[in-house]
Amino acid sequence: MKTNQEDIKKLEEILIKRHSKKETVKISEAWQAKVMSHIRRLEPVNKTRQDNSLIFEQFLWRFAPVASALIVILVAVMLTFDFVSEYEMAKIFIDDPIEFSLVQSFLI
């Protein structure tokens, strides 16, 4: 068991010394330019994957602003109408549905 621990300690010391003596590698600008041009030519990883969820997500985000605008317009239109008379007619019908008629509600 002691030999195992001693071997591990020796290995750790060797690795620590080797890591501290790290050599810096000089990279030429031509090599960097070649690597960057190669990276630019690579296609996206997900380009070949066509999921139904991706198509749905695309349409969802295109539809969201239109739906929001329609909701705002409908709220504005609903606020301009007078709903009190419809509420009262519904209340009369619910309170006494047998005697309810349009003639009575319009007082004709």
MARBA-3410 file (N, C-alpha, C, O; in Angstrom, 1 decimal):
108
0.8,-1.2,0.0,0.0,0.0,0.0,0.9,1.3,0.0,0.5,2.2,-0.6 ~ 2.0,1.2,0.7,2.9,2.4,0.8,3.5,2.6,-0.6,3.7,3.8,-0.9 ~ 3.8,1.6,-1.3,4.4,1.8,-2.6,3.5,2.5,-3.5,3.9,3.3,-4.4 ~ 2.2,2.2,-3.4,1.2,2.8,-4.2,1.1,4.3,-3.9,1.1,5.1,-4.8 ~ 1.1,4.7,-2.7,1.1,6.1,-2.3,2.3,6.8,-2.7,2.3,8.0,-3.1
3.5,6.1,-2.5,4.7,6.8,-2.9,4.8,7.0,-4.4,5.3,8.0,-4.9 ~ 4.3,6.0,-5.2,4.2,6.2,-6.7,3.3,7.3,-7.1,3.7,8.1,-8.0 ~ 2.2,7.5,-6.4,1.3,8.6,-6.7,1.9,9.9,-6.4,1.8,10.8,-7.2 ~ 2.6,10.0,-5.3,3.3,11.3,-4.9,4.3,11.6,-5.9,4.5,12.8,-6.3 ~ 5.1,10.6,-6.3,6.2,10.9,-7.3,5.6,11.3,-8.6,6.1,12.3,-9.3
4.5,10.7,-9.0,3.8,11.1,-10.3,3.2,12.5,-10.2,3.3,13.2,-11.2 ~ 2.7,12.8,-9.0,2.2,14.2,-8.9,3.3,15.2,-8.9,3.1,16.3,-9.6 ~ 4.4,14.9,-8.3,5.6,15.9,-8.4,6.1,16.0,-9.8,6.4,17.2,-10.2 ~ 6.1,15.0,-10.5,6.6,15.0,-11.9,5.6,15.9,-12.8,6.1,16.7,-13.5 ~ 4.3,15.7,-12.6,3.4,16.4,-13.3,3.4,17.9,-13.0,3.2,18.8,-13.8
3.6,18.2,-11.7,3.6,19.6,-11.2,4.8,20.3,-11.8,4.7,21.4,-12.3 ~ 6.0,19.6,-11.8,7.2,20.2,-12.4,7.0,20.4,-13.9,7.4,21.5,-14.4 ~ 6.4,19.4,-14.6,6.3,19.5,-16.0,5.3,20.7,-16.4,5.5,21.4,-17.4 ~ 4.3,20.8,-15.6,3.3,21.8,-15.9,3.8,23.2,-15.6,3.5,24.2,-16.4 ~ 4.7,23.4,-14.7,5.3,24.7,-14.4,6.3,25.1,-15.5,6.6,26.2,-15.6
6.9,24.1,-16.2,7.9,24.4,-17.3,7.2,24.5,-18.6,7.8,24.1,-19.6 ~ 6.0,24.9,-18.6,5.2,25.0,-19.9,5.9,25.9,-20.9,6.3,27.0,-20.6 ~ 6.1,25.4,-22.1,6.7,26.2,-23.2,5.6,27.0,-23.9,4.5,26.4,-24.2 ~ 5.9,28.2,-24.3,5.0,29.0,-25.1,5.3,28.7,-26.6,6.4,28.7,-27.0 ~ 4.2,28.4,-27.3,4.4,28.2,-28.7,4.0,29.4,-29.5,3.0,30.1,-29.2
4.9,29.8,-30.4,4.7,31.0,-31.2,3.9,30.6,-32.4,4.2,29.7,-33.2 ~ 2.8,31.4,-32.7,1.9,31.1,-33.8,2.1,32.2,-34.8,1.9,33.4,-34.4 ~ 2.3,31.9,-36.1,2.4,32.9,-37.1,1.0,33.4,-37.5,0.0,32.8,-37.3 ~ 1.0,34.6,-38.0,-0.2,35.2,-38.4,-0.8,34.5,-39.6,-2.0,34.5,-39.8 ~ 0.0,34.0,-40.5,-0.5,33.2,-41.7,-1.3,32.0,-41.2,-2.3,31.7,-41.7
-0.7,31.3,-40.2,-1.4,30.1,-39.7,-2.8,30.5,-39.1,-3.8,29.8,-39.3 ~ -2.8,31.6,-38.3,-4.0,32.1,-37.7,-5.0,32.4,-38.8,-6.2,32.1,-38.6 ~ -4.6,33.1,-39.8,-5.5,33.5,-40.9,-6.1,32.2,-41.6,-7.3,32.2,-41.9 ~ -5.3,31.2,-41.8,-5.7,30.0,-42.5,-6.8,29.3,-41.6,-7.8,28.8,-42.1 ~ -6.5,29.2,-40.3,-7.5,28.6,-39.4,-8.8,29.4,-39.3,-9.8,28.7,-39.4
-8.7,30.7,-39.3,-10.0,31.5,-39.2,-10.7,31.4,-40.5,-12.0,31.3,-40.5 ~ -10.1,31.3,-41.6,-10.8,31.2,-42.9,-11.4,29.8,-43.0,-12.5,29.6,-43.5 ~ -10.8,28.8,-42.4,-11.4,27.4,-42.4,-12.6,27.4,-41.5,-13.6,26.8,-41.8 ~ -12.5,28.1,-40.4,-13.7,28.1,-39.5,-14.8,28.9,-40.1,-16.0,28.5,-39.9 ~ -14.6,29.9,-40.9,-15.6,30.7,-41.5,-16.3,29.8,-42.6,-17.5,30.0,-42.8
-15.6,28.9,-43.2,-16.2,28.1,-44.3,-17.0,26.9,-43.7,-17.8,26.3,-44.5 ~ -16.8,26.6,-42.5,-17.6,25.5,-41.9,-19.1,25.9,-41.8,-19.4,27.0,-41.5 ~ -19.9,24.9,-42.0,-21.4,25.1,-42.0,-21.8,24.9,-40.5,-21.2,24.2,-39.7 ~ -23.0,25.5,-40.2,-23.5,25.3,-38.8,-23.8,23.8,-38.6,-24.1,23.1,-39.5 ~ -23.7,23.4,-37.4,-23.9,22.0,-37.0,-25.4,21.6,-37.2,-25.7,20.5,-37.6
-26.3,22.5,-36.9,-27.7,22.2,-36.9,-28.4,22.4,-38.2,-29.6,22.3,-38.4 ~ -27.6,22.8,-39.2,-28.2,23.2,-40.5,-29.0,22.0,-41.2,-30.0,22.2,-41.8 ~ -28.5,20.8,-41.1,-29.1,19.7,-41.7,-30.3,19.1,-40.9,-31.1,18.4,-41.5 ~ -30.4,19.5,-39.7,-31.5,19.0,-38.8,-32.8,19.8,-39.1,-32.8,21.0,-38.8 ~ -33.8,19.2,-39.6,-35.1,19.9,-39.8,-36.2,19.3,-38.9,-36.7,18.3,-39.3
-36.4,19.9,-37.8,-37.4,19.4,-36.9,-38.7,20.1,-37.1,-38.7,21.3,-37.6 ~ -39.8,19.5,-36.8,-41.1,20.2,-36.9,-41.1,21.3,-35.9,-41.8,22.3,-36.1 ~ -40.5,21.1,-34.7,-40.5,22.1,-33.7,-39.8,23.4,-34.2,-40.1,24.5,-33.8 ~ -38.7,23.2,-35.0,-38.0,24.4,-35.5,-38.9,25.1,-36.5,-38.9,26.4,-36.4 ~ -39.6,24.5,-37.3,-40.5,25.1,-38.2,-41.6,25.8,-37.5,-42.0,27.0,-37.8
-42.2,25.1,-36.5,-43.3,25.8,-35.7,-42.7,27.0,-34.9,-43.4,28.0,-34.8 ~ -41.5,26.9,-34.4,-40.9,28.0,-33.6,-40.7,29.2,-34.5,-41.0,30.3,-34.1 ~ -40.3,29.0,-35.8,-40.1,30.1,-36.7,-41.4,30.8,-37.0,-41.5,32.0,-37.0 ~ -42.5,30.0,-37.2,-43.8,30.7,-37.5,-44.4,31.3,-36.2,-45.0,32.4,-36.3 ~ -44.1,30.7,-35.1,-44.6,31.3,-33.8,-44.0,32.7,-33.6,-44.8,33.6,-33.3
-42.7,32.8,-33.8,-42.1,34.2,-33.6,-42.5,35.2,-34.7,-42.5,36.4,-34.4 ~ -42.9,34.7,-35.8,-43.4,35.6,-36.9,-44.8,36.1,-36.6,-45.2,37.2,-36.9 ~ -45.6,35.2,-35.9,-47.0,35.4,-35.6,-47.2,36.2,-34.4,-48.2,36.9,-34.2 ~ -46.2,36.2,-33.4,-46.4,36.8,-32.1,-46.6,38.3,-32.2,-47.5,38.8,-31.5 ~ -45.9,39.1,-33.0,-46.2,40.6,-33.1,-47.5,40.8,-33.7,-48.2,41.8,-33.2
-48.0,40.1,-34.6,-49.3,40.3,-35.3,-50.4,40.0,-34.2,-51.3,40.7,-34.1 ~ -50.2,38.9,-33.5,-51.2,38.5,-32.5,-51.3,39.6,-31.4,-52.4,40.0,-30.9 ~ -50.1,40.1,-31.0,-50.1,41.2,-30.0,-50.8,42.4,-30.5,-51.6,43.0,-29.7 ~ -50.6,42.8,-31.7,-51.2,44.0,-32.2,-52.7,43.8,-32.3,-53.5,44.7,-32.0 ~ -53.2,42.6,-32.7,-54.6,42.3,-32.8,-55.3,42.4,-31.4,-56.4,42.9,-31.3
-54.6,41.9,-30.4,-55.1,41.9,-29.1,-55.3,43.4,-28.6,-56.3,43.7,-28.0 ~ -54.3,44.2,-28.9,-54.4,45.6,-28.4,-55.5,46.3,-29.2,-56.3,47.0,-28.5 ~ -55.7,46.0,-30.4,-56.8,46.7,-31.2,-58.1,46.2,-30.7,-59.1,47.0,-30.5 ~ -58.3,44.9,-30.4,-59.6,44.3,-29.9,-59.9,44.9,-28.6,-61.1,45.2,-28.3 ~ -58.9,45.1,-27.7,-59.2,45.6,-26.4,-59.6,47.1,-26.5,-60.5,47.5,-25.8
-59.0,47.8,-27.4,-59.4,49.2,-27.6,-60.8,49.3,-28.1,-61.6,50.2,-27.7 ~ -61.2,48.4,-29.1,-62.5,48.4,-29.6,-63.5,48.0,-28.6,-64.6,48.6,-28.5 ~ -63.2,47.0,-27.8,-64.2,46.6,-26.8,-64.4,47.6,-25.7,-65.5,47.7,-25.1 ~ -63.4,48.4,-25.4,-63.5,49.5,-24.4,-64.4,50.6,-24.9,-65.0,51.3,-24.1 ~ -64.5,50.8,-26.2,-65.3,51.9,-26.7,-66.8,51.5,-26.8,-67.6,52.4,-26.7
-67.1,50.3,-26.9,-68.5,49.8,-26.9,-69.1,49.9,-25.5,-68.4,49.9,-24.5 ~ -70.5,50.1,-25.5,-71.2,50.1,-24.2,-71.8,48.8,-24.0,-72.7,48.3,-24.7 ~ -71.3,48.1,-23.0,-71.8,46.7,-22.7,-72.8,46.7,-21.6,-73.3,45.6,-21.2 ~ -73.2,47.8,-21.1,-74.2,47.8,-20.0,-75.5,47.3,-20.5,-76.2,46.6,-19.8 ~ -76.0,47.8,-21.6,-77.3,47.3,-22.1,-77.3,45.8,-22.4,-78.3,45.2,-22.1
-76.3,45.3,-22.9,-76.2,43.8,-23.1,-76.2,43.1,-21.8,-76.8,42.0,-21.7 ~ -75.6,43.6,-20.8,-75.5,43.0,-19.5,-76.9,43.0,-18.9,-77.3,42.0,-18.3 ~ -77.6,44.1,-19.0,-79.0,44.2,-18.5,-79.9,43.3,-19.2,-80.8,42.7,-18.5 ~ -79.8,43.1,-20.5,-80.7,42.2,-21.2,-80.4,40.8,-20.8,-81.3,40.0,-20.6 ~ -79.2,40.4,-20.6,-78.8,39.1,-20.1,-79.3,38.8,-18.7,-79.8,37.7,-18.4
-79.3,39.9,-17.9,-79.8,39.8,-16.5,-81.3,39.5,-16.5,-81.8,38.7,-15.7 ~ -82.0,40.3,-17.3,-83.5,40.1,-17.4,-83.8,38.7,-17.9,-84.7,38.0,-17.3 ~ -83.1,38.2,-18.9,-83.3,36.8,-19.4,-83.0,35.8,-18.3,-83.8,34.8,-18.2 ~ -82.0,35.9,-17.6,-81.6,34.9,-16.6,-82.6,35.0,-15.4,-83.0,34.0,-14.8 ~ -83.1,36.2,-15.0,-84.0,36.3,-13.9,-85.3,35.7,-14.2,-85.9,35.0,-13.3
-85.9,36.0,-15.4,-87.2,35.5,-15.7,-87.3,35.1,-17.1,-87.8,35.8,-18.0 ~ -86.8,33.9,-17.4,-86.6,33.5,-18.8,-88.0,33.2,-19.5,-88.1,33.2,-20.7 ~ -89.0,32.9,-18.8,-90.3,32.5,-19.4,-91.0,33.7,-20.0,-91.5,33.7,-21.1 ~ -91.0,34.8,-19.2,-91.7,36.0,-19.7,-90.8,37.0,-20.5,-91.2,38.0,-20.9 ~ -89.6,36.5,-20.8,-88.7,37.4,-21.5,-89.0,37.4,-23.0,-89.3,36.3,-23.6
-89.1,38.6,-23.6,-89.2,38.7,-25.0,-88.5,39.9,-25.5,-88.3,40.8,-24.7 ~ -88.2,40.0,-26.8,-87.5,41.1,-27.3,-88.4,42.4,-27.3,-87.9,43.5,-27.1 ~ -89.7,42.2,-27.4,-90.7,43.3,-27.3,-90.6,44.0,-25.9,-90.6,45.2,-25.8 ~ -90.5,43.2,-24.9,-90.4,43.7,-23.5,-89.1,44.4,-23.3,-89.0,45.5,-22.6 ~ -88.0,43.9,-23.8,-86.7,44.4,-23.6,-86.6,45.8,-24.3,-85.9,46.7,-23.8
-87.2,45.9,-25.5,-87.1,47.2,-26.2,-88.3,48.1,-25.9,-88.4,49.2,-26.5 ~ -89.1,47.7,-25.0,-90.3,48.5,-24.6,-91.2,48.9,-25.8,-91.6,50.1,-25.9 ~ -91.5,48.0,-26.6,-92.4,48.3,-27.8,-93.7,47.8,-27.5,-94.6,47.9,-28.3
END
